[in-house]
Amino acid sequence: MLRNDAPLVDRLRYIYIRRKGPVYAAISDVIDDQYPKEPRPLIIKQIKLADKAHRFLIHLPPGKGFDEFKKKERLFADATGGSLLIEKRGTTIIMEVLTEELKKSYPYSLYDHTKYNSMHLPFPIGMSAKGLLVRDLAEYPHFFTGGETNFGKSNALHVIANSILLSRPDTYLVIVDPKSTEFAYLEDYALVVDEMQHAKILFQKLNHEMDKRKKILKKANCVKVQKYLTQGGDMPFIIVIIDEMAELQDKETIDHLWRLLRMGRFTGIHIIAATQRPSSKVFDNFGDVKAMFLGRLAFICADSINSHMILDNDRAAHLEAIQGRAIYKCGLEMIEVQTLFLDPEDAAMLLKDSKDRRLKKVDFFINQPSERLPPRQNLALPPGGMPGSRHRPN
Ligand SMILES: Nc1ncnc2c1ncn2[C@@H]1O[C@H](COP(=O)(O)OP(=O)(O)OP(=O)(O)O)[C@@H](O)[C@H]1O
């Protein structure tokens, strides 16, 4: 608030700012409060994107860092009452503010996978101030999601699994699901591993697979699988989803997994891991591999320690307690989202439509010679196949 005895120039500025609208005024107030001395960051342009969505271009004066500005994101969000996206372009900051509240639920049907053919492994992160956020899993290389139970981790995994299967049916999908039932409907399309001793064999096999892939890529002079694919090479992506990573207690299994995380990145092997509380004792050396999970999605966390483990900040500890509400982070990009909701029954129906095409692809890979890495055959577990899985070697 302006003091009664404020100089005329300050009064005029106050009136000018309020005329620009409440969102502009809220941002100006936070800047004035946080940068008491000149030179301050300066709003140079306001663009109305939609009824309740604005983009602000803010000039950062020399000596004021972007990281320092971005740390104040929560203050801007609280002051504007909106969700924010802050990015840097040169010396200008782009701040997008959506003051219309995110809804408590958005259906998966809002996502049309046919629009993202240029991506290798597209999937929707969720609805955000920027609209629907869709990202390419192949770019991460690995993805991590965490947060308190019953706030939407499994739903997020269903969304990822289904999106990838729908747009890339030739992907080899492996699901480590200690809860046993959650992903049963995917058994026709994926290898579902529900026993921990099988997880150990699985990760061992994936390490062999990774080593073989590295040799093939080296021979073809390709630094990563994407390049190999553009040259006409045949190397299907392998996506490993681990629902509740804390269940992996065996040291050897964890060592195999850590090696995949560190070295699998260029070979088309991507890990998506979920856990309730990453600060638990199991993850003693989690810090060593955490940086490999470039894409992170944090649902509400019980405390700032768990939020820090996922996001390196406490944003997820202050989220509203809404199922499906999360903070997405990838490098400098950090934004609040409402993940899309996909009922497993609807997911099963969606996949059923393209079942024939998919099964054909699976046969095709089984028949590949072993050097060409047919995932299903190479990953075959003990003779007779994996108990509980319908995928048994032919
Ligand atoms: N994006 C969403 N939008 C609306 N509701 C959601 C969303 N995600 C999850 N929910 C609701 O929350 C419930 C719990 O979700 P989910 O099983 O994914 O949570 P979880 O964190 O994996 O829990 P657990 O750790 O017990 O498996 C769902 O049954 C659904 O009703």
The ligand as a Tripos MOL2 file, in Angstrom:
@<TRIPOS>MOLECULE
LIG
   31    33     1     0     0
SMALL
NO_CHARGES

@<TRIPOS>ATOM
      1 N1         -5.0610  -36.7110  -12.4250 N.pl3     1 LIG1
      2 C1         -6.0660  -37.0230  -11.6040 C.ar      1 LIG1
      3 N2         -7.2090  -36.3320  -11.6480 N.ar      1 LIG1
      4 C2         -8.2290  -36.6420  -10.8300 C.ar      1 LIG1
      5 N3         -8.1910  -37.6280   -9.9130 N.ar      1 LIG1
      6 C3         -7.0780  -38.3540   -9.8150 C.ar      1 LIG1
      7 C4         -5.9490  -38.0910  -10.6490 C.ar      1 LIG1
      8 N4         -4.9720  -38.9620  -10.3310 N.ar      1 LIG1
      9 C5         -5.4660  -39.7400   -9.3530 C.ar      1 LIG1
     10 N5         -6.7320  -39.3760   -9.0410 N.ar      1 LIG1
     11 C6         -7.5960  -39.9900   -8.0170 C.3       1 LIG1
     12 O1         -6.7820  -40.3910   -6.9380 O.3       1 LIG1
     13 C7         -6.9050  -41.7880   -6.6860 C.3       1 LIG1
     14 C8         -5.5540  -42.3520   -6.2930 C.3       1 LIG1
     15 O2         -4.6870  -42.2580   -7.4030 O.3       1 LIG1
     16 P1         -3.4140  -43.2340   -7.5500 P.3       1 LIG1
     17 O3         -3.8020  -44.6380   -7.2800 O.co2     1 LIG1
     18 O4         -2.8070  -42.9100   -8.8490 O.co2     1 LIG1
     19 O5         -2.5290  -42.6930   -6.3580 O.3       1 LIG1
     20 P2         -1.1350  -43.2360   -5.8300 P.3       1 LIG1
     21 O6         -0.4040  -42.0390   -5.3530 O.co2     1 LIG1
     22 O7         -0.4810  -44.0790   -6.8540 O.co2     1 LIG1
     23 O8         -1.5770  -44.0950   -4.6210 O.3       1 LIG1
     24 P3         -0.8460  -45.4280   -4.0890 P.3       1 LIG1
     25 O9          0.4880  -44.9770   -3.6080 O.co2     1 LIG1
     26 O10        -1.7790  -45.8970   -3.0080 O.co2     1 LIG1
     27 O11        -0.8030  -46.3580   -5.2660 O.co2     1 LIG1
     28 C9         -7.4620  -42.3560   -7.9850 C.3       1 LIG1
     29 O12        -8.2440  -43.4880   -7.7530 O.3       1 LIG1
     30 C10        -8.2890  -41.2240   -8.5380 C.3       1 LIG1
     31 O13        -9.5830  -41.2790   -7.9780 O.3       1 LIG1
@<TRIPOS>BOND
     1     1     2 1
     2     2     3 ar
     3     2     7 ar
     4     3     4 ar
     5     4     5 ar
     6     5     6 ar
     7     6     7 ar
     8     6    10 ar
     9     7     8 ar
    10     8     9 ar
    11     9    10 ar
    12    10    11 1
    13    11    12 1
    14    11    30 1
    15    12    13 1
    16    13    14 1
    17    13    28 1
    18    14    15 1
    19    15    16 1
    20    16    17 2
    21    16    18 1
    22    16    19 1
    23    19    20 1
    24    20    21 2
    25    20    22 1
    26    20    23 1
    27    23    24 1
    28    24    25 2
    29    24    26 1
    30    24    27 1
    31    28    29 1
    32    28    30 1
    33    30    31 1
@<TRIPOS>SUBSTRUCTURE
     1 LIG1         1 GROUP 0 **** ****
